[in-house]
Amino acid sequence: MKMHRFHAKAQSRLLRRLLRSLESLWQDRLAMAGAVILLIVLVISIVPGAFTSYAPGQISLEDAFLGPTYVSHVEHPHPLGTDHLGRDLFSRILHGARISLLVAVSAVAISGVMGVLLGLVAGFFGRWIDSLIMGLSEVQAAFPVILLALGIVAVLGPGVRNLILVMAFTGWVIYARTVRAVTLALREREYVTAARAVGCRSWTIMLRHILPQMVGPVTVVATLEVARMIILESALSFLGLGVQPPDLSWGLMLGEGNQYLLTAAWLSAFPGVAIAATVFGANSIGDWLRGALDPSMKRR
């Protein structure tokens, strides 16, 4: 009963801290800008067709390589121009947001679950299990992420599903190390000792008494990892090892526009701006969350 009251108080304190931090969001201009950007990206990824009358694959060869225009009296305007097949770039960026965000969020979710579980097990049980899991993480960390991802994708083949799996596999280490460090500190707390004394099983202690304390650190890591995953997806798709046509992502658009940099720079510039803005938004929110959940880390 005491343990339940302890956890209820801890969760109540965390909730109050989050509510107070929401007030500070309005005072943090970078975080507020990041929140607005992420909200816009989320909306257009859900209903991209609501903002354009063009289909992303609609070809019009007579309109190929039209430059960006904002002239309102044009009968069929292309605000961000067209590509080499006459496809509207604005429509393609809107529709590309869906897969770019889907791949990043899916990879973060899978790697987060895998890393949190491994970190819990390593930190709670220790001994040879801890050595094994941390040894694996060190081996993986020794390889550059992009090279490791390139090697795995080259074996499995490109595509959205394989891309998500590869990115998730390369991202579990940071979660495992973060959760392990917190678990090492929490497993010696009084309420964990009391839970052992009353006969609670190890998995019950981990899932009911330790895991809830990971919400703050894991949320911060996951938010920052979304930005990294967007960049990794863009890099792999740019190299032709990620998203493949007819699917569409910002990284794929960068790769398609790369050969026209001197004649139609907008084909790469606008997808690049979309990637940079989204990464900025995710990093800004991640920094704000870190300060909100741990005042000692508040951005100065």
Secondary structure, DSSP 8 states (H G I E B T S, - for coil): -HHHHHHHHHHHHHHHHHHHHHHHHTT-HHHHHHHHHHHHHHHHHH-GGGG-SS-TT---GGGTT------TT-SS--TT-B-TT--BHHHHHHHHHHHHHHHHHHHHHHHHHHHHHHHHHHHHH-HHHHHHHHHHHHHHHTS-HHHHHHHHHHHH-SSHHHHHHHHHHTTHHHHHHHHHHHHHHHTTSHHHHHHHHTT--HHHHIIIIIGGGGHHHHHHHHHHHHHHHHHHHHHHHHTTSS--TTS--HHHHHHHHGGGTTT-THHHHHHHHHHHHHHHHHHHHHHHHHHHH-GGG---
